[in-house]
Amino acid sequence: MGLSVGIVGLPNIGKSTTFNALTKAQTAQAMNYAFCTIEPNKAVVPVPDERLQKLADIVKPEKIQSSTIEFVDIAGLVKGASRGEGLGNQFLSNIREVEVILHMVRCFEDKNIAHVEHSIDPVRDIQIIQTELIYADITQLENKIGKLAKKSKADKTAKAELEVANKLLAHLEELRPVSSFEDKELEQFVKLDKDLRFLSNKTVIYGANVDEDSLGSDNQFVAKVKELAKQSGDETVVLCAKIEEELIGLSDSEAREFLDDFGVQHSGLETILQKSFDLLGLQSYFTAGVQEVRAWTIHQGDTAPKAAGVIHNDFEKGFIKAEVISYDDFIAYKGELKAKEAGRMKLEGKDYIVKDGDVMHFKFNV
């Protein structure tokens, strides 16, 4: 299951530095001028999960395979991006393809690093980006309304969809994002969102990029970002891109010691990945064998056949049953054999709802 996070924000606020840090790869240029990133940089990032290593310590597999998230570093947007200003619409289309927006915001002062708006004001910066996303949604929706208007003359379904589209357009024209639209549960809205992938309806995590001195305790800029995020129901992660970049290449113990010095429990990467999983209702189950210990990403509430289908479609089509051991039992009994002897392995059918951390083996016939 693919999950992509698009890193967006104004130019020159630390997006590419954050991308370098989060992906542990120096693939994005980080320069002190706008539009350094032109084509969206992409990198597939393994999701940190300490449970994998604990399973591997017992099974002794040939390899370990983590779940992954794709990070996309999208070039900086500016005022008028929805009308093609800066490098414009091509970057808005990049955002349309991601599931989560990591909206980076500058929350530190440094006279040596230019700001495109010439001052530090994270709330203003957030509103600039949000407004451009709304304008882009308006353009998309207006085009859709034109098509629906023609179809609605002879199609009742199109007429109903047109009514919702017009109501949504009025909402957007008040510069309110799609995410705050009151009729999102309607079937017609769901269809519109599926067709148009509204930018202002994306799941958002605000990345408050601070200096080293502000990492352990929120500064005035972070406080403003958190207050704004609270009002819209979004999440905020405080990180220092420079420090995250310094973590590259450190061992786990060295990274832990480094973070402890700043009074931080988790790296920005770990926090962003976990929040992305939680916000999208995702979880992991494991397969554990001598060839491979692997994490598989599924949605919370998925049944055993659906989980099996993540491995291969044939597993879902021909699903017979699943052998399931909870992660805690697998660790406590030091593997499958003793867990089975203790009666901790269960045979589950098609209606079984997979739990986070389940260690599973599927029986199927095609």
C-alpha positions in Angstrom: 0.0 0.0 0.0 1.5 3.3 -1.1 1.5 6.4 1.1 3.0 9.6 -0.2 3.6 12.8 1.8 4.2 16.0 -0.1 6.4 18.6 1.5 5.1 22.1 0.6 5.6 25.7 1.8 6.9 29.0 0.7 10.3 29.1 -1.0 13.4 29.0 1.1 11.9 27.9 4.4 13.8 24.6 4.9 11.7 22.2 2.8 14.6 20.7 0.9 16.8 20.6 4.0 13.9 18.8 5.7 13.6 16.4 2.8 17.3 15.6 3.0 16.9 14.9 6.7 13.7 12.9 6.5 14.9 10.7 3.7 18.5 10.4 5.0 19.7 11.2 1.5 21.3 14.3 0.2 19.3 14.2 -3.0 17.6 17.6 -2.8 19.6 20.8 -3.1 19.3 23.1 -0.2 20.3 26.6 -1.3 19.6 30.1 -0.1 17.4 31.2 -3.0 13.9 30.6 -4.2 12.9 27.8 -6.6 16.0 25.7 -6.1 13.8 22.7 -6.4 12.2 22.5 -9.9 11.3 18.9 -10.4 9.7 17.2 -7.4 12.4 15.1 -5.6 11.0 11.8 -4.5 12.4 9.2 -2.0 11.0 6.1 -0.5 11.5 6.0 3.2 11.4 3.0 5.5 9.0 3.4 8.4 10.9 3.0 11.7 9.4 0.2 13.8 11.4 -1.3 16.6 9.1 -4.4 16.6 10.7 -5.6 13.3 14.2 -6.0 14.9 12.7 -7.8 17.9 11.0 -10.2 15.6 14.2 -10.6 13.6 16.2 -11.4 16.8 14.0 -14.4 17.3 13.5 -15.6 13.7 17.0 -14.8 12.3 15.8 -14.0 8.8 17.9 -13.3 5.7 16.5 -9.8 5.5 14.2 -7.3 7.2 11.6 -5.3 5.1 9.9 -2.2 6.6 6.8 -0.5 5.5 7.5 2.5 3.4 6.3 6.1 2.8 7.2 8.1 -0.3 8.2 11.7 0.4 7.9 14.2 -2.4 9.7 17.5 -2.1 7.6 20.0 -4.0 9.0 23.4 -5.1 8.1 26.5 -3.2 4.7 28.1 -3.8 4.2 31.9 -3.8 1.3 34.3 -4.0 -0.4 33.8 -7.4 0.8 30.2 -7.8 -2.7 29.1 -8.8 -2.5 31.6 -11.7 1.0 30.4 -12.7 3.1 32.8 -10.7 6.5 31.6 -9.6 6.6 28.1 -11.1 2.9 27.8 -10.5 0.4 25.2 -11.6 2.8 22.3 -12.2 3.6 22.2 -8.5 -0.1 22.3 -7.6 -0.6 19.2 -9.7 2.2 17.5 -7.8 0.3 18.2 -4.5 -2.8 16.6 -6.0 -1.2 13.2 -6.2 -0.2 12.9 -2.5 -2.3 11.7 0.5 -0.8 13.9 3.2 0.6 17.4 3.0 3.6 18.2 5.3 3.3 22.0 5.3 6.6 23.4 6.4 6.6 26.7 8.1 9.6 28.8 9.1 9.6 29.5 12.9 13.0 31.0 13.4 14.8 34.3 12.7 18.1 34.4 10.8 19.1 37.5 8.9 21.5 35.4 6.8 18.6 33.4 5.3 16.3 35.4 3.1 12.5 35.1 3.4 10.4 35.6 0.3 7.9 37.8 2.3 10.8 39.7 4.0 9.7 38.9 7.6 8.9 35.9 9.8 5.1 35.4 10.2 4.1 31.7 10.1 0.4 32.4 10.2 0.6 34.7 7.2 2.8 32.1 5.4 0.3 29.3 6.1 -2.6 31.5 4.8 -0.7 32.3 1.6 -0.3 28.6 0.8 -3.9 27.7 1.9 -5.3 30.5 -0.3 -3.5 29.2 -3.4 -4.8 25.7 -2.7 -8.3 27.1 -2.5 -8.0 29.1 -5.7 -6.7 26.0 -7.5 -9.7 24.1 -6.2 -12.1 26.8 -7.4 -10.6 26.6 -10.9 -11.0 22.8 -10.9 -14.6 23.0 -9.5 -15.7 25.7 -12.0 -14.6 23.5 -14.9 -16.5 20.6 -13.4 -19.6 22.6 -12.8 -19.6 23.6 -16.5 -19.7 20.0 -17.5 -22.3 19.0 -14.9 -24.6 21.9 -16.1 -24.8 20.4 -19.5 -25.4 16.8 -18.3 -27.9 17.8 -15.6 -30.5 18.7 -18.2 -31.2 15.0 -18.9 -29.5 13.3 -15.9 -30.9 13.5 -12.4 -27.7 12.2 -10.9 -25.7 15.0 -12.5 -28.3 17.5 -11.3 -27.9 16.4 -7.7 -24.1 16.5 -8.0 -24.3 20.0 -9.6 -26.3 21.3 -6.6 -23.6 20.1 -4.2 -20.9 21.5 -6.5 -22.4 24.9 -6.5 -22.8 24.9 -2.7 -19.1 23.9 -2.4 -18.1 26.6 -4.8 -19.8 29.3 -2.7 -18.0 27.9 0.3 -14.6 28.1 -1.4 -15.3 31.6 -2.7 -15.4 32.7 0.9 -11.8 31.4 1.1 -12.8 28.5 3.3 -11.0 25.2 2.5 -12.9 22.1 1.3 -11.9 20.4 4.6 -14.4 22.7 6.4 -17.3 22.0 4.0 -20.3 21.0 6.0 -21.7 18.4 3.6 -18.7 16.2 3.1 -20.6 13.0 4.0 -22.9 13.4 1.0 -22.5 10.9 -1.8 -22.2 13.7 -4.4 -19.4 15.3 -2.5 -17.5 12.1 -2.2 -17.7 11.6 -5.9 -16.5 15.2 -6.6 -13.5 14.7 -4.2 -12.6 11.4 -5.8 -12.7 13.0 -9.3 -11.0 16.3 -8.5 -8.8 15.4 -5.5 -9.3 18.7 -3.8 -6.1 20.2 -2.6 -7.6 22.0 0.4 -9.2 18.8 1.6 -5.8 17.0 2.1 -4.7 15.7 5.5 -2.3 18.4 6.8 0.6 18.2 9.2 2.3 21.5 10.0 6.1 21.2 10.3 7.3 24.0 12.5 11.0 24.4 11.5 12.8 26.0 14.5 16.4 26.7 15.4 18.3 24.6 17.9 17.5 26.8 20.9 13.7 26.4 20.4 13.6 22.6 19.9 13.1 21.7 23.5 10.4 24.4 24.2 8.0 26.2 21.8 8.9 29.7 20.8 6.4 32.4 19.9 6.2 31.4 16.3 5.5 27.7 17.1 2.8 28.8 19.6 1.0 30.6 16.7 1.2 27.6 14.4 -0.2 25.3 17.0 -3.1 27.6 17.8 -4.0 27.8 14.1 -3.7 24.0 13.7 -5.9 23.5 16.7 -8.6 25.6 15.2 -8.6 23.6 11.9 -8.1 20.2 13.6 -4.7 19.6 12.1 -1.5 18.3 13.6 1.8 20.1 14.3 5.3 18.6 14.5 8.1 20.8 15.8 11.5 20.0 14.3 14.8 21.5 13.5 15.8 20.6 10.0 19.4 21.3 10.7 19.5 18.9 13.6 17.5 16.3 11.7 20.1 16.5 8.9 22.9 16.0 11.5 21.3 12.7 12.5 22.1 11.3 9.1 24.6 8.5 9.4 24.5 8.3 13.2 23.9 4.9 14.8 20.7 4.4 16.8 22.5 4.9 20.1 24.3 8.0 18.9 21.1 9.5 17.5 19.3 8.8 20.8 22.1 10.5 22.8 22.1 13.4 20.4 18.3 13.9 20.7 18.5 13.6 24.5 20.9 16.5 24.6 18.0 18.6 23.2 15.4 17.1 25.4 13.6 15.5 22.4 12.2 12.0 22.6 11.7 11.3 18.9 13.2 12.6 15.7 11.1 14.6 13.3 11.0 11.7 10.9 9.6 9.3 13.5 6.9 11.8 14.6 5.8 12.7 11.1 5.6 9.0 10.0 3.6 8.1 13.1 1.2 11.0 12.7 0.8 10.2 9.0 -0.1 6.6 9.8 -2.6 7.7 12.5 -4.3 10.4 10.5 -4.9 8.1 7.6 -6.1 5.2 9.8 -3.2 2.9 8.9 -1.5 0.1 10.8 1.0 -2.7 10.3 0.9 -6.5 10.5 3.9 -8.8 10.2 5.0 -11.9 8.4 8.0 -13.6 10.0 10.0 -16.4 8.3 13.6 -17.4 7.8 13.8 -15.7 4.5 12.2 -12.4 5.6 10.6 -10.5 8.4 8.4 -7.9 6.9 5.9 -5.2 7.9 2.8 -4.8 5.7 0.7 -1.6 5.8 -3.1 -1.9 5.9 -6.1 0.2 7.0 -7.4 -0.1 10.5 -10.5 -2.3 10.3 -9.3 -4.4 7.3 -10.3 -8.0 7.3 -7.8 -10.9 7.0 -8.5 -11.5 3.2 -8.0 -7.7 2.6 -4.7 -7.9 4.5 -3.6 -10.9 2.5 -4.3 -9.1 -0.7 -1.6 -6.5 0.2 0.9 -9.3 -0.4 -0.7 -10.6 -3.6 -4.2 -10.4 -5.1 -4.3 -14.2 -5.3 -4.0 -14.4 -1.5 -7.2 -12.4 -1.2 -9.1 -14.2 -4.0 -8.3 -17.7 -2.7 -8.2 -16.9 1.0 -9.0 -19.9 3.2 -7.8 -19.0 6.7 -5.1 -17.1 8.6 -2.8 -18.3 11.3 -2.5 -15.4 13.8 -0.2 -14.8 16.7 -0.2 -11.4 18.5 3.1 -9.6 18.5 3.2 -9.7 22.3 2.7 -13.4 22.3 5.2 -14.0 19.6 7.9 -12.2 21.6 6.8 -13.7 25.0 7.0 -17.2 23.7 10.1 -16.5 21.5 8.6 -17.6 18.2 5.9 -19.4 16.4 6.5 -22.9 17.7 6.3 -22.2 21.4 3.4 -19.8 20.9 1.5 -22.5 19.0 2.3 -25.1 21.8 0.9 -22.7 24.3 -2.3 -22.3 22.4 -1.6 -18.7 21.4 -1.9 -19.3 17.7 -5.4 -18.8 16.4 -7.0 -19.8 13.1 -9.1 -16.9 11.8 -11.5 -16.8 8.9 -12.7 -14.2 6.4 -14.4 -12.0 9.0 -11.4 -11.5 11.3 -10.4 -7.9 11.8 -6.6 -7.7 11.7 -5.0 -6.0 14.7 -1.9 -3.8 14.7 1.2 -6.0 15.2 -0.5 -9.3 14.3 2.1 -11.9 13.1 0.2 -13.7 10.3 0.5 -16.6 7.9 -2.1 -17.1 5.2 -3.6 -20.3 3.7 -5.1 -19.8 0.3 -6.1 -21.8 -2.8 -6.4 -20.4 -6.3 
